[in-house]
């Protein structure tokens, strides 16, 4: 499901990038009203706060998923709704190893849903243990997603709420509310 690409944006990015942004310079460096990927990367590159390297456990929970079933082909109606209903409340936990280098210099492209996605930020604020971010990502395969992330972070954990509004996908318009949490659970193994 293409939605997972956008969901992975917040979850995976959090472990590597949330804490890296405290006290960062103004994100819209050229003052044109939008924050490009390059400007977001510059914010992270100029940050002096790093996260703890090691093994991170990341959990994403789908709180709510809404979509207009009338946008689906008739043969798919009645099948997708129950599938999405089953996803509500579902938690997906993954583990990832954050190296010393990644912890020192997180990459802003981890906020986009896939390498093919083109993202522009309207808000990119990280300071004092809080995050407030809004972006629009366009992916040639999945359509347009408007994503907001708000939450808290420190060097060993994060908690975030995400709202995603998608248009132009095969399933028509869709909105997703999710929670993402992560914590460092120890040293990397193997």
CORHU-V47555 format. One record per backbone hydrogen bond with DSSP energy under -0.5 kcal/mol. CO is the residue of the C=O (numbers start at 1). NH is the residue of the N-H. Records with the same first field share a line. If there is no record, write none. Layout:
# CORHU-V47555
CO->NH, NH
This chain:
# CORHU-V47555
1->4
2->5, 6
3->7
4->8
5->9
6->10
7->11
8->12, 13
9->13
10->14
11->15
12->16
13->17, 18
14->18
17->20
18->21
19->22
21->24
27->29
28->31
34->36
35->121
36->40
37->41
38->42
39->43
40->44
41->45
42->46
44->47
54->98
55->185, 186
56->58, 96
57->183
58->94
59->181
60->92
61->63, 179
62->89
64->177
66->175
67->69
68->71
69->72
73->76, 77
74->77
76->79, 80
79->83
80->84
81->85
82->86
83->87
84->87, 88
85->88
87->90
90->62
91->93
92->60
94->58
96->56, 98
97->99
98->54
99->103
100->104
101->105
103->51
107->110
108->111
109->112
114->117
117->119
118->138
120->136
121->35
123->134
125->132
126->24
127->130
129->153
130->127
131->151
132->125
133->149
134->122, 123
135->147
136->120
137->139, 145
138->118
139->143
143->139
144->167
145->137, 147
146->165
147->135
148->163
149->133
150->161
151->131
152->159
154->157
155->52
156->184
157->154
158->182
159->152
160->180
161->150
162->178
163->148
164->166, 176
165->146
166->174
167->144
169->172
173->68
174->166
175->66
176->164
177->63, 64
178->162
179->61
180->160
181->59
182->158
183->57
186->55
